[in-house]
Amino acid sequence: MSRQVIFTEEALPPLPIYSQAIVSNGTVYASGNIGITRDMKLVEGGVQGQTRAALKNLEIVLKASGSSLANVLKVNIYLTNLKRDFAPMNETYSEFPARTCIGVAELPLGADVEIECIAAVA
């Protein structure tokens, strides 16, 4: 089994004990992304702004992994408030494939949404 840890300075840095993604046997396993800035502050625009920022960072990590958003196979989305944020997050997310959306009690740095994915290497 091959296993390659992905790190790109173009994307937001992961916390010290995590990687941005792992590539194994032609598949990218991207870590969860929240909508933050380089100085670890939540982006403006609520769940939609955070969703856009998380997807942008995922796009950068996938590119560094030899993949892209077009090659995403499965997505997991975590929301801290399903009732309030599901519809607005869906408006921003709508163009992507199969996914699971889960309500959670809390996310890092007080984020409203976290997104992780599995993608094929291009």
N, C-alpha and C positions, 0 to 999 in steps of 0.2 A: 504494500500500500504506500503510495506517495503522499506526502503531506508538506505543504509549503505555507509558511506564515506570511501574510500580506501586510505590508506597511507602506503607505505613501504619505509624504509630507504635504501633498496637495489637499488631502482630506483632514478633517479634524482629528487630533490625536486621541487614541483610546486611553482609558485609564491605565496606569502602569502594568497591571496584571492581565490585561486583555489584549487581543489582537483585533485589527480592523476586519480581517477575514482569514479563512483557511481555505486553501485549494487542495482538494484530494480527488484523484482519479477523474479529472475533468469536470468536477463540480465545485462551485464556490459557495461557501457557507459564511455569509456576511453577518457580523455582529450587529446587535441592536443599535439604532441611531435615533437620537432625539434632536429636536430643532434648537441647536445652540450656536453661539458665535465662538470664535477662537478664544475669547476670554471667558468662556464657560457661562455666558448669560443666555437666557432663553430669548429666541428671536421674537420680534413683535408680530402681531397678527393672530394671536390665539392658536387654536388647533390647526387652522389652515396654514398659517405662516410656519408653524413648527413642522407640519407634514411636508410642505415644500422643501424646507431646509433639510429635513431628514432624508428625503428622496434625493436631493442634490448631493448630499454627502455619500449616500449609497451609490449613486451614479459614479462618483469619483473612485470609490473603493472598488467597485466592479470593474471599471476600466483598468485599474492597476492590477487586477486579478486576471485580465485577459477576457473579460466578459462585458456585459452592458445591461441596462434595464430591459432591453429587448429580449435578452436571454433568461430573464427571471422565470423560474418555474413555480415557486411557492413563496408566499409572503405571510408573515405573522405580524399583526398590528395589535398593540396594547394601548388601551385608552383608560384614563382615570375617571372619565365620566361618559359612559355610553349614551345615556339619555340626552345630554346636551351636545356631545361632540361627534356622534356617529354620522349624522347627515352632513355637517360641514366637512368632516374629514373625507367622506365619500366623494364629495364634489371635487376635491383636490386629487384624490387617489384614483378616480374612476377608470383611468386608462390601463391599469395593470391587471395581471392575471389572478388566478385562484389565490384565495387568501383566507385566513382566519382572523377574526377580530375579537379580542378578549378584553373584558373589563377587569381592571386591576385597582388595587387600593392606592398605590403610589408608584411613581417613577423617579429615576435619578434627577436631581436638581429641580424638582417640582414640575417636570415636564407634563404636558397633557397627553402626549403620544410618543410611542417608541415603535420603530419599524425595523424588522430584520428580514432577511430573505435567503433563499437558496437559488442559485443560477447555474446554468451550464456555461462552461468556458467556450468562447466563440470558436 
